[in-house]
């Protein structure tokens, strides 16, 4: 199962970190559409933040694991872009989880 944990600051629900771990085991390696979808969405989001918001996230990635602490940006406009892209990731992963809930679970935590 793939576990997605999104941590938010309670005061304003700002995403402060996320972690994605595990494997769906929906199909054989290389044919697992759920793992491919989750990977495309999450890695694509990190790449989009770097390309569109010009913010390099301190992301860590290994086989079946991706995480990042999200640094708050002093420029509110840039911080808002980063948050919008992260919220978009959460929506896309939520769509995958809604369809394939047996293989993907999302935990939204307030700090």
Order of alpha helices (4+ residues) and beta strands (2+ residues): beta-beta-alpha-beta-beta-alpha-beta
